[in-house]
Amino acid sequence: MVGLELTYLCEIGRLAIEPDAILSELRRSIDLRECDEPFGTVVSLARGLSWTRDPFDRLIVAQAVAAGARLVTRDVTIRENFSYATW
């Protein structure tokens, strides 16, 4: 989901760096890995995140919840509503 959202942000001009470059750097610098949880599990968790209407945000936070992982994000709304988010 992170890769898809980065692609979307690049397409609409909110991101100037190519998504693959960002993902490669994050894999190298913070050991970013893809979520191993079944997508159905992630969707079930995302349905309960009613503090946002953004489907990308719901799925990305749900992936972090499912993995018990920290989430690095600049998004203030996510940081205010998900205690394992940081910037």
TORGU-172741 format. One line per 8 residues: their letters; for each residue x, y, z of C-alpha. Coordinates in nm, 4 decimals. Example, Ala and Ser with C-alpha at 12.3 -4.5 7.8 and 13.67 -1.06 7.14 Angstrom:
REM residues 2
as = 1.2300:-0.4500:0.7800; 1.3670:-0.1060:0.7140 $
REM end
This chain:
REM residues 87
mvglelty = 0.0000:0.0000:0.0000; 0.2858:0.2387:0.0704; 0.4191:0.1896:-0.2817; 0.0752:0.2482:-0.4304; 0.0210:0.5656:-0.2288; 0.3660:0.6989:-0.3211; 0.2862:0.6356:-0.6880; -0.0443:0.8201:-0.6512 $
lceigrla = 0.1259:1.1162:-0.4790; 0.3859:1.1302:-0.7551; 0.1166:1.1210:-1.0251; -0.0741:1.4149:-0.8733; 0.2415:1.6197:-0.8239; 0.2635:1.6056:-0.4451; 0.5841:1.4034:-0.4573; 0.8835:1.4836:-0.6782 $
iepdails = 1.0941:1.1742:-0.6068; 1.0179:0.8470:-0.7828; 0.8460:0.5933:-0.5533; 1.0989:0.3177:-0.6304; 1.3858:0.5433:-0.5195; 1.2067:0.6214:-0.1926; 1.1271:0.2570:-0.1254; 1.4838:0.1470:-0.2040 $
elrrsidl = 1.6248:0.4032:0.0383; 1.3790:0.3024:0.3113; 1.4641:-0.0659:0.2641; 1.8308:0.0215:0.3039; 1.8057:0.2729:0.5866; 1.5296:0.1376:0.8122; 1.4899:-0.2197:0.6893; 1.1475:-0.1476:0.5375 $
recdepfg = 0.9718:-0.4732:0.4519; 0.6406:-0.5631:0.2943; 0.3593:-0.6706:0.5222; 0.3274:-1.0484:0.5476; -0.0280:-1.0386:0.6788; -0.3054:-1.1606:0.4485; -0.4734:-0.8674:0.2762; -0.8116:-0.9734:0.4161 $
tvvslarg = -0.6765:-0.9365:0.7691; -0.5450:-0.5896:0.6895; -0.8792:-0.4864:0.5364; -1.0672:-0.6127:0.8436; -0.8465:-0.4015:1.0687; -0.8755:-0.1011:0.8366; -1.2545:-0.1086:0.8556; -1.2330:-0.0195:1.2236 $
lswtrdpf = -1.0221:0.2924:1.1677; -1.3073:0.5396:1.1504; -1.0942:0.8458:1.2315; -1.0085:0.8812:0.8610; -1.1938:0.8440:0.5330; -0.8710:0.8017:0.3338; -0.8497:0.4368:0.2215; -0.4711:0.4552:0.1809 $
drlivaqa = -0.4294:0.5806:0.5374; -0.6624:0.3136:0.6724; -0.4768:0.0324:0.4965; -0.1284:0.1602:0.5799; -0.2132:0.2005:0.9490; -0.3867:-0.1397:0.9509; -0.0737:-0.2985:0.8045; 0.1327:-0.1483:1.0863 $
vaagarlv = -0.1215:-0.2686:1.3432; -0.1231:-0.6200:1.1959; 0.2564:-0.6358:1.1990; 0.2951:-0.4709:1.5395; 0.5248:-0.2229:1.3663; 0.5999:0.1454:1.3950; 0.4782:0.3652:1.1119; 0.6931:0.6498:0.9823 $
trdvtire = 0.4716:0.9237:0.8410; 0.4560:1.2974:0.8007; 0.0762:1.2816:0.8191; -0.0368:1.4687:1.1306; -0.3787:1.2999:1.1413; -0.2207:0.9559:1.1473; 0.0270:1.0615:1.4171; -0.2551:1.2039:1.6293 $
nfsyatw = -0.4633:0.8859:1.6027; -0.2064:0.6041:1.5894; 0.0301:0.5921:1.8846; 0.2930:0.3859:1.6963; 0.3308:0.6525:1.4260; 0.6348:0.8766:1.4224; 0.8045:1.1279:1.1973 $
REM end
